Amino acid sequence: MVLRTVAGVRTGEDTEDLRAFLMQLEGNAPEVHETFVLGCGSHGDERPTWSYVEADAAVGVARRRCLRCAHSVSLLDSEQRWTHPPMWSCGNCSQSIAEVAVGLSVPDGEHVEWLVLGARCVECGRIDGLTDMVVGGRPLSAVVSAL
């Protein structure tokens, strides 16, 4: 794991670095207790993790599209509140392909209060926070199945 910050830019070598970034958020963010790398479920046990992602931090919506099969998945209720944000691209190298992970605040171990979505550029490793969302106590299993 090589999570580092140089000149204010966070980078990592793999999805474990992305997960570590989500676990170590600073500021007023709630504590993250669980992280999951998001992969396409259309491929059985071979879940590819490379995606295109669109996110609107102001509204708290996001969706990702599998690079392998183009299947799109909206984050929780994002489809009903969709704002047509632009596709994410790396602010360092302009690559649009990312590995995406979610961090969940689950203070009681069973109910999700908040989540945060992050991306790692597959080209240069830059890590960005994309959006967050108040979930309001939904059961952990229901949230995970909706990712």
C-alpha positions as CSV (number, residue, x, y, z in Angstrom):
1,M,0.0,0.0,0.0
2,V,1.5,3.3,-1.1
3,L,-1.1,6.1,-0.4
4,R,0.7,9.4,-0.6
5,T,0.0,13.1,-1.0
6,V,2.3,15.3,-3.1
7,A,1.6,19.0,-3.6
8,G,-2.0,18.4,-2.4
9,V,-2.6,15.5,-4.9
10,R,-3.5,12.1,-3.3
11,T,-2.2,9.1,-5.2
12,G,-2.3,5.3,-4.7
13,E,-1.1,2.2,-6.5
14,D,-4.2,0.0,-6.1
15,T,-7.7,-0.3,-4.8
16,E,-6.4,-0.9,-1.3
17,D,-5.0,2.6,-1.3
18,L,-8.4,3.9,-2.4
19,R,-10.0,2.1,0.5
20,A,-7.4,3.5,2.9
21,F,-8.1,7.0,1.6
22,L,-11.8,6.5,2.3
23,M,-11.1,5.2,5.8
24,Q,-8.8,8.2,6.6
25,L,-11.1,11.1,5.6
26,E,-10.4,14.3,7.6
27,G,-12.5,17.3,8.5
28,N,-16.2,17.0,9.4
29,A,-16.8,13.7,7.7
30,P,-18.4,10.9,9.8
31,E,-16.2,8.0,10.6
32,V,-16.0,5.3,7.8
33,H,-16.4,1.8,9.2
34,E,-16.7,-0.3,6.0
35,T,-15.3,0.1,2.5
36,F,-16.2,-1.8,-0.7
37,V,-14.6,-1.7,-4.1
38,L,-17.4,-1.5,-6.6
39,G,-17.3,-4.0,-9.5
40,C,-19.8,-5.0,-12.2
41,G,-22.0,-7.8,-11.0
42,S,-22.8,-8.9,-14.6
43,H,-19.7,-11.0,-14.8
44,G,-20.2,-13.6,-12.0
45,D,-17.1,-14.2,-9.9
46,E,-14.9,-12.2,-12.3
47,R,-16.1,-8.7,-11.2
48,P,-14.2,-6.1,-13.3
49,T,-13.5,-2.9,-11.4
50,W,-12.7,-0.4,-14.1
51,S,-15.5,2.0,-14.7
52,Y,-16.6,5.3,-16.1
53,V,-18.2,7.4,-13.4
54,E,-20.5,10.5,-13.3
55,A,-21.1,12.2,-10.0
56,D,-22.6,15.5,-8.7
57,A,-21.2,16.3,-5.3
58,A,-23.7,19.2,-4.8
59,V,-26.7,16.9,-5.1
60,G,-25.2,13.6,-4.0
61,V,-25.8,11.5,-7.1
62,A,-23.6,9.1,-9.0
63,R,-23.6,6.3,-11.5
64,R,-20.9,4.1,-12.9
65,R,-20.7,2.2,-16.2
66,C,-18.7,-1.0,-16.5
67,L,-15.8,-0.6,-19.0
68,R,-16.2,-4.2,-20.1
69,C,-19.9,-4.5,-20.8
70,A,-21.3,-0.9,-20.5
71,H,-23.8,-1.9,-17.8
72,S,-24.7,1.2,-15.7
73,V,-25.5,1.2,-12.0
74,S,-26.9,4.2,-10.2
75,L,-25.8,4.8,-6.6
76,L,-28.9,4.2,-4.4
77,D,-31.7,6.7,-5.4
78,S,-29.5,8.7,-7.8
79,E,-31.6,7.7,-10.9
80,Q,-34.6,9.5,-9.5
81,R,-32.6,12.6,-8.7
82,W,-30.3,12.6,-11.7
83,T,-28.8,16.0,-12.7
84,H,-26.8,14.9,-15.8
85,P,-23.3,15.6,-14.4
86,P,-20.2,15.3,-16.6
87,M,-18.2,12.1,-16.7
88,W,-15.3,12.2,-14.2
89,S,-11.8,12.6,-15.6
90,C,-8.6,12.7,-13.7
91,G,-7.4,16.2,-12.9
92,N,-3.8,15.1,-13.4
93,C,-3.7,13.1,-16.7
94,S,-7.3,13.5,-18.0
95,Q,-8.0,9.7,-18.0
96,S,-11.7,8.8,-17.7
97,I,-11.3,5.2,-16.5
98,A,-11.3,4.7,-12.7
99,E,-11.6,2.2,-10.0
100,V,-14.5,3.2,-7.7
101,A,-15.0,2.4,-4.0
102,V,-17.5,3.4,-1.4
103,G,-17.0,4.1,2.3
104,L,-19.8,3.6,4.7
105,S,-20.5,5.0,8.1
106,V,-22.1,2.2,10.1
107,P,-21.8,3.3,13.8
108,D,-24.0,0.4,15.2
109,G,-22.6,-2.2,12.7
110,E,-26.0,-2.7,11.2
111,H,-27.4,0.6,9.8
112,V,-25.7,2.9,7.3
113,E,-25.9,6.6,8.2
114,W,-23.7,8.1,5.5
115,L,-21.6,7.1,2.5
116,V,-18.8,8.5,0.4
117,L,-17.7,7.6,-3.1
118,G,-14.1,7.8,-4.3
119,A,-12.2,7.1,-7.5
120,R,-8.7,6.1,-8.3
121,C,-7.4,6.9,-11.8
122,V,-6.1,3.7,-13.5
123,E,-3.5,5.7,-15.4
124,C,-1.7,7.8,-12.8
125,G,-3.2,6.7,-9.5
126,R,-4.7,10.0,-8.5
127,I,-7.4,9.6,-5.9
128,D,-10.5,11.9,-5.8
129,G,-13.5,12.1,-3.6
130,L,-16.6,12.2,-5.8
131,T,-19.7,12.7,-3.7
132,D,-21.3,11.7,-0.4
133,M,-24.8,11.0,0.7
134,V,-26.8,10.8,4.0
135,V,-28.4,7.4,4.0
136,G,-30.4,7.8,7.3
137,G,-30.1,4.4,8.9
138,R,-30.9,2.0,6.1
139,P,-29.8,-1.6,6.8
140,L,-26.2,-2.4,5.8
141,S,-27.3,-5.4,3.6
142,A,-29.8,-3.2,1.7
143,V,-27.3,-0.5,1.0
144,V,-24.6,-2.9,-0.1
145,S,-27.0,-4.7,-2.5
146,A,-27.9,-1.3,-4.0
147,L,-24.4,-0.4,-4.9
